[in-house]
Amino acid sequence: MRLKRYTLALDLIDDSELIGKYKDAHKKVWPEVIKSIKDSGIENMEIYNIGNRLFMIMEVNPSFSFENKEKMDNESPTVQEWEALMSKYQKKLPFADNGEKWVLMDSIFKL
């Protein structure tokens, strides 16, 4: 099975204490949130940080769609609670659409 890869970006509020709390939260992501990620068709996910910028790599199986993931997230009170908690640390990218947090990145080079 060939996995498709997506890369996304998001900023955090530029405050070292808040960034530390965000990192700490991701050391112990709630089991229900992990299950939701996997159930949506995401096989692998990594988040990287530099300064207040986040970079996410997702590898997804053919069953994954952003629309389905959003629907699943909206129907899960636990995921909604996690998202509300994380939104205290997150800052919308200046070019993101209204309501958009993580923004898909375009590939511009591949070796």
N, C-alpha and C positions, 0 to 999 in steps of 0.2 A: 504494500500500500504506500503510495507516494503522498507525503504530507505537503500541504501548502503553507507558506510562511507569510506572516504579516508582521510589519514593524509599526509601532505607534509611539507617539511622544506626548508628554504632559509635563507641566511645571508644577512645582510645589511653592507654597508661600516661602519667600526668601527669608527664613528665620531658622537659625541653626538648631534651636531647641525643638521647633515643630518638625523639622526635617528628621531629627533624631527620633522623635516619637513615631513618625511615619515608618522609618526603617525598623524600629522595634516591633511595631504592629505586624510587619511583614515577616518577622522571625517566627510568628505564631499565628498564621492566618487560620481563621476558624474552619473546622472540618467541614461544615455545611457549605462554606464558600468554595473550598477545594473541590468538594463533590459536584457543586454546580458548574464549576469550570470544566471538570472532566466530562460531566454529562452532556455538555454543550458541543462536544467534539474537539475540544482543545486537548491535544496530546502532550504538548510541552509548552511551558511559559517561563520566561525569564524577564526580570526587570532590573535594569541597570540605572545607576544614579551618578551624576556629577553636578556639583553645586546644587542648584534647585531644579535641575532638569532630569526627567525620567525618560527612559527608553525601554520599550517592551518588545520582546520577540515572542510571537505565538506561532506554533506549528499546529496545524489543524487537520483533521481527517475530512473526508468528503461529506460527512453529515453536517459539518459546521456551517452556520451562516450568522452574520451579525444580527439579522432580524430575529432569528430564533433565540440567540443568546440574550438579546434585549428583552424579548417576551418572557423567557425563563427567569431572568433577573427581576423583572417587574412583578412576577407572580410569587416570588420568594421573599417573605418578610425578613428572613435572616440576611439574605443578600442585600436587601434594601437598608437594613440596619448597618451592615458593614459599609455600604457605599456612603451612607450619611456620615458615619464616623470618619471615613477617609476624606470626604469632601471638606472637612475642617482644615485639612493640610494642603489640599490641592488648589491650584490656580490655573484658570483657563488660559490656554495659549492665545495671544492677541489675535491670531487669524482663525481661531476656531469658530464654528457656527454656534448660534445660541443653543444651549443645552448640551453641547458637545464637550466631553472631557478629553479622553484619549483621542488623538488625531492620527489617522493613517499617514504614514510617511511614504514618499515616492522613492523607488530605487533609482539611483542615478549612476551607479557603477557596479560592475560585477566582474570578477576575474575568473 
